[in-house]
């Protein structure tokens, strides 16, 4: 990340109208972006998306999405293949990173770029492994039901215990976006986990999968898979959650690639043992 700043690159905030460009580039990289991601992502931080242009044509992209006053997440870091090697990515990166201000910034980056991210102040926290497989046939386990509007407040509180920041705006959209299906595991009136599955380019992706125990996560995974029998499903599991790794391997999923979760500083404490699959590599 030492390329000189190109003088003819103009970096500006992206708008929802620009999202198809970013999504198409991400799909071409094999990242399997969600079909409804754009409106949900922009709902969290409409000022957190950036495009670099040469002569008005997009050549680079990145997002730095703010969550509250202490935490931000970097994603969608892309340079059009024919425009690489000219410093466009680095200039776009530096411009966008300023949007985070003094917040700690997280990212899920490809492992090969770890050294470059370290030069920008990021340190490795753990690896995240993507598992893919064919959803098996099966029914909905006991104590799992679809999430509804009445669950929003409870799930927002549960989510806040499993994530480094509160994200009520994001969650309100994520649970109800077109094509998204959310389920809740409960013990009477108490929530013991929830999960979401969504349509993406080339597959379905599960995220988040947050649960009190491996048994709760197993039930949620089965319920989400029950509505996707025979389809390709992917989920991203933090490697430190050994129970999560064992769970997806038990279900017949296979590791397909990994990313590096990195931070520029400390993040607030959260229940990492409940994170059986992260929400999205783009926004954390």
Buried (B, 14 or more C-beta within 10 A) or exposed (E): BEEEEBEEBBBEBBEEEBBEBBBEBBBEEEBBBBBBBBEBBBBBBEEBBBBBBBEEEBBBBBBBBBBEEBBBBBBBBBBBEEBEEBBBBBBBBBBBBEBBEEBBBBBBBBEEBBEBBEEBEBEBBEBBBBBBBBBBEEEBBEBBEEBEEEBBEBBBEBBBEBBBBBBBBBBBBBBBBEEBBBBBBBEEEEBBBBBBBBBBBBBBBBBBBBBBBBBBBBBBBBBBBBBBEEEBBBBBBBBBBEBBBEBBBEBEBEBEBBBBBBBBBEBEEBBEBBBBBBBBBBBB
